[in-house]
Amino acid sequence: MRYLVTAPASLRQPLRIGLPASKSLSNRALIMQGLCREACRLTNLSDCDDTIVMLAAFSDDVSSFSYADDGARIVDIGAAGTSMRFLTAFFACQEGKDVVMTGSARMRQRPIALLVEALRQLGASIEYVAEEGFPPLRIHGRKLRGGTLTIDGSVSSQYISALLMIAPTLTEGLHLTLSGHITSVPYIEMTLGMLRQFGITSGWNQQTNVISIAPQPYEVQHYHIESDWSASSYWYEITALAALSDSTNVLTLEGLHESSLQGDAAISRYIESLGITTIYDKNGVTLKTEGRKTNSSKMLALDLTSQPDLAQTIIATCCALNIPFRITGLHTLRIKETDRVAALETELKKLGYVVTDNTSNGSVEMQWDGTRCEAEATPVIATYKDHRMAMAFAPMSFVRPDRSILIDDPAVVSKSYPNYWEDLRQAGFFIEAVDTATPING
């Protein structure tokens, strides 16, 4: 199935969008809830795929479980990378629980050796079921001793967060040294911030890059999940592109906070140079473009080491606005749901934008100097089972000759933003389901 997405001449006004709850906060909260000694109530949990599989992993409904030959429970997390990493650490410290962690074909290609080795050093019993270094994993839960550990901070902050969340339950606590260039620092800070909210004290020596957490109990009774700043990025993009034809737009995004723990709140700063003003109040944020020019020939230079999930949105927005860019800090994009660097270049070329990348000593950057090529007459944007590809490219319908764009496999948005297409309709977009067998005339 494909969606033919047609942009409106102008956004409906006034427009209020109820964003989904944060997937990042929800998944951390579920792990912390599972580690609490007392009952902990969570509200406004995300309804995305990643959180649904987390909830299933914590379910007490034995009738819904499947089991391996040796009686270990099978936990299938599909394509949810965060869930794979967080739950691997969680089940490793659950004494007496044996599980097999598995996932989609793509998940079984995503490396996890760094986390497994770290957990083994803390006393975990984990075996590879098939290929060494990759899921599936057979985990024999036990009480872990903890202690001193060093981990490469340049690969994935999710490994670090997984270890930090179980640290309070370890017999010796955890003294974790982060080596190399640390990626996605805001996500580590998010985890430490949530740990504080759950009653856990920690220390981070910025000079030695050592994070220390002593053994201590989780303590919280009620935790409310904030809306998703990553999801807001698509509405910043929509507001910027809609301003090309209608410079007066006001859009309110509900449930966001200025003092958010989410690193992707940086989108409000990054997009400001593209003509979007963000106004905060107690209920959320309001985006305004009145009197602001969004088109510019000045090159945008950004380092997204700390916010790699914003890359697709920002790159698509810049291309649509004819703003050249050089974006660094993208090394983790190659090991996401797909190789996002290659996917961006391939799909943007269908629309006439020649975006390139440069990889050197493990660092990855993408750039566009304004070079164009002939666009396909009727491009179909492949999504590669990646939710962010669908959501970042749909708003580019604003700059298509017929204001329309075809998105393949649109259901992928359920991974983080299940109501995305309905929210676009609320804003005035026309969305038509098209059978892939039906020819489309350009």
N, C-alpha and C positions, 0 to 999 in steps of 0.2 A: 504493500500500500504506500501511496505517496500523498502528500498534501500540496495542493496548489495554493500558495499564500499570496494574497493580493493586499497591498498596503492601501490604507484609506488616503483620501486627499488631505485630510487633517484628522488629528486625534479627537475623539469625543471629549467634550468639555462640559463640566468638570469631570476629571477621571480619578478614581481611587482604586488601587489594586491591593488586594490582600495577599501578600507574598507567602510562600510556604515557609514553614519553620526550618531553621538551620539544620541541615544534614550533619554538619560537623559537630555542632553542639549536641544534637540528639544522640548521635552514636557514642560520644564521650559520656553523656549523661547515663546512657543505658549500661555501659561498663561500670561506671561508678556506683550506680544503683545496685548492680549485681555484687559489688564488693562491700556494700554497706552491711553492717551487722544488724541494723534495725530497718524497719520499713521506710521506704523512701518513695514519695509520690512525685511523678513527673507529669507536667501538663504542657500542652501544645507541642507534642512530639511530631516530628516530620512524618508525612505519609508517603515518602518516596521509597523506591525499591530498596535502597541500601539500608534504610531503617527498618523496613518490613522484614528483611532477612535477619537483622539483628534481633528483632522481637521474636521471630520464629526460633532462633537459637536459644533464647531464654525461656521459651514456652515450657509449661508443665504438662502439656497435652501429649502423653506418651503415645496415644493412638496415631499421632501425626508423624512420629519418628520413623526413620528407616535405620537399619543396622548392618554393619559389616559382618563378615563370617565369624570373627572372633568376639562378636557381641558389642563392639564399640559403636556408639551412636554416630551416624553420618550427618554432618552439618554442611549443607550445600549453600554457599553464599552467592552463587551465580557470578555476576560480573562486579560485585562490590569489593573493590580493593581495600577500602578503609575497614570494612567488616572483617575481611580475611586477616588483616594485620592485628587489629584490636582483639579479635576473638582468639587468635592464636596465643597471644600473651595471656588472655583471661583464662582460657581452658588449661593452659600449662600450669597455672597455680591453683587449680581447683582439685584438691586432694580427693582421690578416689574416682574421678570422672575420666573415662576414656572416650575420645572422640576421633573421628576422621574428618579433617577439614578439607573440603573440595570446592570446586566452582566451575565456571564456564570454560570452554576451550581456551579463550583468551586469558582467563585467570591462571590456567595451568601453564601459561607461557610467561607469566610475570614473576620475576625473581623474588625469593623470600629468604635466601640463605643467610643474609646479614642478620635478620631478626632471629632466625632459628639458632644460629651460632651464639648470639648474645644470650638467648634464653637458656641454652645448654650450659653456658658458663655460669649461669645463676642457679643451675641444678635441675633444669627441665629435662624431661624425657620425651623427645620428639624424633620421629623417624620419617623419612621420605617414602611414600608409597610407590612412586614411579621414578621419574627423573630426579636425580640429585640436584638440589637447589631450588626446586619448584614444587608447588602444590600438586597433588594432594599430600596432606600431612597426617600422620597417626600420632596423636598426643595422649600421653598417659599422665593425667593430672596428679600433681603432688605438691606438698608444701615446699616452697623454694627458699633457699637460704639468702639469696641476694649478695650484697657486698660491693666490690669495686669492679667497674666495667668500663671499657672504652669502645665507642662505636663511631663509625664514619658518619659525620653529620651532613655530608654533601649528597647522600643518596635519596633519602625520604624522611621527612619529619614524622611520618606516621609510625615508623619503627620506634622513634624516640618517644613519641606520645604513648605508644603501647606499653613501653617499659615503665614510663613514669607513672601511669595509672595503676599498675600492679605494685609499684615500689613500696607503698605504705604497708602492704600485706607480707612483705618479705621479712624473714627472721632477722636479718642484719640490715634491713633497709637497702638503699641504693646510693652509691656515689658514682654518677655517670659522667664520664669525660667525653665531650664531643670533639672529634678530630676533624681536620680539614675545613673547607669552607661550608658553613652551616646554611642549609637551604630552608626556605619556608619558616623563618624564625617566628612570624606571628602565630603559626599553628602550635608551636611549642609553647609560646606565651599564652595562647588560648587554653591549652591543657593545664598549665600551672595556675592560671587564673581560675579555672573551674575547680581545680583541686582545692584552692583556698576557699571557694564557695562551699565545698563539701567538707570543710574543716581540716584540710591537710596543709601543714606548713612545709615549706621547701626553701632552699637557698640556691641561687645561681651566681657563681663567681664568674663575672664576665671576662676577667683577665685570664683565668685558667680554663674557662669553659667547662667547669664542673658543676653539675646539678646534684644536690644532695637532698635526700628525703629519708627521714628516720621512720622506723616502724611506728604506726599510729592508726587509730580507727577512723574510718569514714563516718561523718556525722552530718546528716541533713534530713529534713522531714519533707520539704516541698521544693521543687525546682521547676521554674517556668522557662521554656525554650524561646529564645528570641527568633524573629524572622530572619530569613537568609539573605545576607548581603551579596553573596555570589549571584543569587537569582536577581537581585536588584540591578546588576550590571547590564542585563539585557534591556531593562527599561531606561537606563541611562543612554544606551545605544539607540533605542527607539526614539527617545526624546530628541537626541542630537540629529538623527536623520529626518525626523518629521519636520524639524525646523528649517530644512532646505526649502520647503514649499509653504510652510506656515510658521512664522517666527514667534508666534504667541501661543505657547503651550504651558499648561500647568498640570502636573501629574503628582499625585500623592501616593506614596508607598507606605503601607501600614506596618507597624510592629518593629521598626528599626530604631536603634539607639545611637546617639553620638559617641557614647562611651563604650561601644561594643568591644567584646573580646575577639571578634572576627577580623582577621587580617584583611579580608576582601572589602572591608569598609573603606579602604584606600581608594576604591573606585570613585568616590565623591571628589577626591583631590585630583586624580589623574584626568578625569573628564572635564574638570573645570576649565582647563585651557581650550577645550573644544566647544565652549559656550554654554555650559550647564551650571546653573546656580543651585546649591542645595541648602534648603532651609529646614532646620530641625525644630520639632515640637514634641510634646509628651506622647503623641500617638504615632509618630513616625517621621518621615521626611517628605518634603515637597520639592519637586524639580521644576525649575523655571527656565525658559529660554527667551522670554520677552525682551526685545531690544538687543539681543546678543547674536553676533555673527558666528556661525559654527564652522564655516569653510576657511581654510588657511593653507598657505603653501609652506609655512615654517615647519621644519622637521621636528617630530616628536621623538625624544630620546627618553627611554624608561628602562629601569632595571627591575624585572619582575621576579627576582629570586625569591622574594617573600610572598608573592601573590601569583604563582604560575597559572592558577585557574582563571585569571582574568585575561590571559593572553589572547584567546580566540576572540573574545568580545572586542578588545581594544584594537586588535589587528583588523578585524572586519570593519569596525567603525572608521578607522583611519583610511582604509582603502575606499570605502563608500564616500568619504568626505574629501578624497583626493589629498590627503595629508601624508607626506612621506614620513617614514619612521625608521628607527633603529631600536630594537627591543632586545635586551640581554637578560641573562638569568633564566634561560628556558631549558636547561639540561634535563629536568624531570619530565618534560613534555613527551619525550620519546618512550617512556615506560608507563604512560597513562592507559586509559581504556583502549587507545590506539596510539600510533606514532603521530601525535598531534602536529608536529612540525611538517611532516610529509603530507598529512591530510589537508592542512591549511594551504600549502602551496598548490596541491593538486586541484582543490575545489575553487580557490580564488582565480586560478588560471582559466577555469571554465567561464568565469565572469569577466575575464579580460585584464586581470591584475597579475603581474609577474613578480611575485614575492620570492626572495631567496633566503638561504640560511648559511651560516658559517659555524663550523665546529672546530674548536681548537683547545687542546689540553683538557678535554672533558666539558668545556663551556660551550653553550649553544646560544646563538643570537639569530634573530630574523630581521630582515630589512626590506624596505621598499623605497625606491628613489623616484617613483612615479611612472616607471616603465609599464606600458600597456601592450596587450596583444589583442587579436580579434577574439571577441567573446563568442561562445557557442550560441547558436540561434535559440535553442531551447535547453539550457543547461539543467541537469538534474543533480542537485547537491547530495552527494553520498554522505552518510553520517557515521559509518564505520562502527556502529553500535556505541557511539559516543554522544551522550546527551548534549554536551556543550557545542558540538558541531551544529546540531539542529537549531539550537536556540540562538547561537551567534549569527547564523546565516539567514534565518527567516527575516529579520528586519532589513536586510539588504534589498528586499523587494522594493523599498522606497526609491532606489536608484536604478532599477531595471527599466528599460524602455516602456514596458507595459505595466510597470509597478507590481509585477508578479514574479514569483520564484517557486520552483518545484523542490520539495524536500523529501528525500527518500527515507523510508522507515521512521516516520515521525513519532512513533510510540516510544522511542528511546528516551524521550524527555521524562518518562516516569522514574528514571533513576534518581532525579533530584527535584523535579518540578512538574508533578503529574498534571496540574491544571494549566500549564503554560498556554496551550492552544485556546482553551476557553477564555483565558485572560486576554489573549490577543483579540479574540472576537469581541470581548467587552470594550476594547479600545477602538474598535471600528474596522479591524482587519476582516477580510472575507477569506474563509478557509474552506476549500473543497477537497473531499477525498477523491483520489484518482486511482483507478486500478492500474497496476504496473503493466498489465497486458494491453491497456488501451493506448493507442498511439496519440501523441500530443502534437498538434500542429503549431509551428512557430509563427 
